[in-house]
Amino acid sequence: MTNILITGCGGFIGSHLAELMLSKGHNVYGTVFDFDGARNISHIRDKITLLNWDMKEKTQAEHILRESNPDIIFHLAAQSFVIPSWEDPEGTLKTNIFGTMYLLDAARKLTPDATICVACSSAEYGFVEKDEVPISESNPLRPSSPYALSKIGQDMLSYLYWKAYGMKIIRMRFFNTTGPRKTFDACSDFARGIAEIEAGRKDTLKIGNLDGIRDLTDARDTIRAIDILAEKGSVGEVYNICSGKGHRVGALLDMLLKMAKTKINVVAEPDTRRKIDDPIFIGDNTKMSKLGWKPEIPIEKTLSDMLDYWRAELA
């Protein structure tokens, strides 16, 4: 039986990945920062071994590897939000860069033969020129937030540990990943707001900038890509995980409004939370497609499932 370690197991993508690994009969270990806050995996908690991990604590990385003795490590844990990274850039850099270094260094010593898939981000590309779209893995990295900078550090550390020590490391650059359980993105905010209005908890849906173009992948497609990379990906390489299609944020809102069970009063207000926004983000998934992966879940189903998720949460 294969031992799987998923860092950030209680998170959005981590919880979906844990379900997939269990369905394949693997022995799953998962790290969480807060046992009480791991709601996303409450339904499978008795089927996995949970380990506490504070990424900023150097010695804990060795502990979780000794406990799990993994054949495959999916490193998803991170401070994964742009806005908080502006509020606490130091904490974001320490968590993402040093936390990853602690994990890779512990793996180098304790589990040198493990395959390690590291979650990086399309945010690393940052300021993209129009003639660079769709964005390939070879595109220059021009970070537009402390979060993006931290993910570049994570990415380059992973490259360095592969190059210097011959470790089996594969880097995954996720573009916008959404779906049921997602929080704090436009689709999730819209879906939750509509569900709250349907439930009589609020009167209006407040919206910000609707002009951005986003490449969205359903988390259930994303975890299939992660699984394929662990099996077929080339060590030392980096892969975009993306749909290759752009969706205007306003069009996503329109789709959700048509699914609403009641009339939704929409109120526009300026969104001043992000210091810098990246207006167009569409990825090139050619490298993933060559491994036999392609997105299968239509955006309409993703949005419908998100809306149903929030309806159930608010019931």
Secondary structure, DSSP 8 states (H G I E B T S, - for coil): --EEEEETTTSHHHHHHHHHHHHTT-EEEEEES-GGG-GGGTTTGGGSEEEE--TT-HHHHHHHHHHH--SEEEE--S---HHHHHH-HHHHHIIIIIHHHHHHHHHHHH-TT-EEEEEEEGGGGBS--GGG-SB-TTS--B--SHHHHHHHHHHHHHHHHHHHH--EEEEEEE-EEESTT--SSHHHHHHHHHHHHHTTS-SEEEE-----EE-EEEHHHHHHHHHHHHHH--TT-EEEE--S--EEHHHHHHHHHHH-SS--EEEE----S-SS---EE-B--HHHHTTT----S-HHHHHHHHHHHHHHHH-
